[in-house]
Amino acid sequence: MTPAELLTDQFERIHDLFADVVDGLSLDAAHARPSARAGAGGNSIAWLLWHAARIQDDHVAGLSGQDQSWATWRDRFDLPLGDWDHGYGHSSEQVDSVRVEDLSLLVEYQDAVHQQTLAYLQRVDEAELDRVVDENWDPPVTAGVRLVSIVGDELQHLGQAQYAKGLA
């Protein structure tokens, strides 16, 4: 199995998990914020899904040198956030502001991000995985490390979303 085949399989699984979370999910459940104690709210499923798609979009675009899919999707979402916001470091109020009226919008956006990811992965080889993409860390971050980071982030947030869906 080549690195591209391995990564493609992983991102296909992420794509399927994303769709599984939305399947049968109500808007009320999507926007509910689970809390362990009064006044402490977790992230809503809608926010988790939006954030997962945004991070994948942002990071894969950075690796591939392509434009983010978000450029053609952000007006459809009409969120009261900065144009390129992807949710990192959001306050409770910002989490609440991520609301969609049709969950299929999240799935369609993630589909676009997924297609862009697959296009990038077609050209991933060992040399690409070793390419340094961020020298602000010690050791510097390679494309391979960034892809592993994306996978970890996606799986963590999709697991949180699936758990929150089970609570609902």
C-alpha positions as CSV (number, residue, x, y, z in Angstrom):
1,M,0.0,0.0,0.0
2,T,1.4,3.4,-0.9
3,P,1.2,6.4,1.4
4,A,-1.4,8.0,-0.8
5,E,-3.6,4.8,-0.7
6,L,-3.3,4.6,3.1
7,L,-4.2,8.3,3.6
8,T,-7.0,8.1,1.1
9,D,-8.5,5.1,3.0
10,Q,-8.3,7.1,6.3
11,F,-9.9,10.2,4.8
12,E,-12.7,8.1,3.2
13,R,-13.4,6.7,6.7
14,I,-13.5,10.2,8.1
15,H,-15.9,11.2,5.3
16,D,-18.2,8.3,6.1
17,L,-18.1,9.1,9.9
18,F,-19.1,12.7,9.2
19,A,-22.2,11.6,7.2
20,D,-23.0,9.0,10.0
21,V,-23.2,11.8,12.6
22,V,-25.6,13.8,10.6
23,D,-27.8,10.8,9.6
24,G,-31.0,11.1,11.7
25,L,-29.8,14.1,13.6
26,S,-32.4,16.8,14.4
27,L,-31.7,20.5,14.3
28,D,-32.4,20.8,18.0
29,A,-29.9,18.0,18.8
30,A,-27.3,19.5,16.4
31,H,-27.4,22.8,18.2
32,A,-27.7,21.6,21.8
33,R,-24.6,22.0,24.0
34,P,-24.0,19.1,26.4
35,S,-22.8,20.2,29.8
36,A,-21.4,18.4,32.8
37,R,-22.4,21.1,35.3
38,A,-24.5,24.3,35.3
39,G,-23.0,27.0,33.2
40,A,-20.3,24.8,31.5
41,G,-21.4,23.9,28.0
42,G,-19.6,21.7,25.6
43,N,-19.4,22.2,21.9
44,S,-22.6,21.6,19.9
45,I,-22.6,18.9,17.2
46,A,-23.1,21.5,14.6
47,W,-20.0,23.4,15.8
48,L,-18.0,20.2,16.0
49,L,-18.9,19.2,12.4
50,W,-18.3,22.7,11.0
51,H,-15.0,23.0,12.9
52,A,-13.8,19.5,11.7
53,A,-14.6,20.4,8.1
54,R,-13.0,23.9,8.4
55,I,-9.8,22.5,9.9
56,Q,-9.5,19.9,7.2
57,D,-10.2,22.5,4.5
58,D,-7.7,25.0,5.9
59,H,-4.9,22.6,6.5
60,V,-5.2,20.6,3.3
61,A,-5.4,23.8,1.3
62,G,-2.2,24.9,3.0
63,L,-0.5,21.7,2.1
64,S,-1.8,21.6,-1.5
65,G,-1.4,25.3,-2.3
66,Q,-5.0,25.4,-3.5
67,D,-7.7,27.8,-2.3
68,Q,-9.9,26.7,0.6
69,S,-13.3,25.4,-0.4
70,W,-14.7,27.7,2.3
71,A,-14.2,30.7,-0.2
72,T,-17.3,29.4,-2.1
73,W,-19.2,28.1,0.9
74,R,-18.9,30.8,3.6
75,D,-21.8,33.0,2.2
76,R,-24.1,30.0,2.3
77,F,-23.4,29.5,6.0
78,D,-23.7,33.2,6.8
79,L,-22.0,32.9,10.2
80,P,-21.2,36.0,12.3
81,L,-17.5,35.2,12.2
82,G,-14.4,36.3,10.4
83,D,-14.2,35.2,6.8
84,W,-11.5,32.6,7.4
85,D,-12.4,31.6,11.0
86,H,-12.2,27.9,11.6
87,G,-13.2,27.7,15.3
88,Y,-9.8,27.4,17.0
89,G,-10.0,29.2,20.3
90,H,-13.7,30.0,20.1
91,S,-15.5,31.5,23.0
92,S,-18.8,30.1,24.3
93,E,-20.6,32.8,22.4
94,Q,-18.8,32.0,19.2
95,V,-19.6,28.3,19.5
96,D,-23.3,29.3,20.0
97,S,-23.1,31.5,16.8
98,V,-22.4,28.5,14.6
99,R,-25.9,27.6,13.6
100,V,-27.2,26.0,10.4
101,E,-30.9,25.7,9.3
102,D,-30.2,22.6,7.1
103,L,-27.7,20.0,8.2
104,S,-27.2,18.9,4.6
105,L,-25.2,22.1,4.2
106,L,-22.6,20.8,6.6
107,V,-22.5,17.5,4.6
108,E,-22.2,19.2,1.3
109,Y,-19.4,21.4,2.5
110,Q,-17.5,18.4,3.9
111,D,-18.1,16.7,0.6
112,A,-16.3,19.6,-1.2
113,V,-13.5,19.5,1.3
114,H,-13.2,15.7,0.9
115,Q,-12.9,16.0,-2.9
116,Q,-10.2,18.6,-2.5
117,T,-8.4,16.3,0.0
118,L,-8.6,13.3,-2.4
119,A,-7.2,15.4,-5.2
120,Y,-4.2,16.4,-3.1
121,L,-3.7,12.8,-1.8
122,Q,-3.3,11.6,-5.4
123,R,0.0,13.3,-5.6
124,V,1.3,12.4,-2.1
125,D,4.5,10.3,-2.1
126,E,7.3,9.9,0.4
127,A,9.0,13.1,-0.8
128,E,5.8,15.1,-0.2
129,L,5.3,13.6,3.3
130,D,8.9,14.7,4.2
131,R,8.4,18.2,2.8
132,V,8.7,20.8,5.6
133,V,5.6,22.9,5.8
134,D,6.0,24.9,9.0
135,E,9.4,25.8,10.5
136,N,7.8,27.5,13.6
137,W,8.1,24.3,15.5
138,D,11.0,22.2,16.8
139,P,11.2,19.9,15.0
140,P,9.8,21.6,11.9
141,V,6.4,20.2,10.8
142,T,6.3,18.1,7.6
143,A,3.4,17.4,5.4
144,G,3.2,13.9,6.8
145,V,3.0,15.2,10.4
146,R,0.4,17.8,9.4
147,L,-1.7,15.0,7.7
148,V,-1.5,12.9,10.9
149,S,-2.5,16.0,12.9
150,I,-5.6,16.5,10.6
151,V,-6.6,12.9,11.0
152,G,-6.3,13.0,14.8
153,D,-8.3,16.2,15.0
154,E,-11.0,14.9,12.7
155,L,-11.4,11.6,14.6
156,Q,-11.4,13.4,18.0
157,H,-14.2,15.8,16.9
158,L,-16.3,13.3,15.1
159,G,-16.1,11.0,18.1
160,Q,-17.2,13.9,20.3
161,A,-20.1,14.6,17.9
162,Q,-21.2,11.0,17.8
163,Y,-21.1,10.8,21.6
164,A,-23.1,14.0,21.9
165,K,-25.6,12.6,19.4
166,G,-26.0,9.5,21.7
167,L,-26.7,11.8,24.6
168,A,-29.5,13.5,22.7
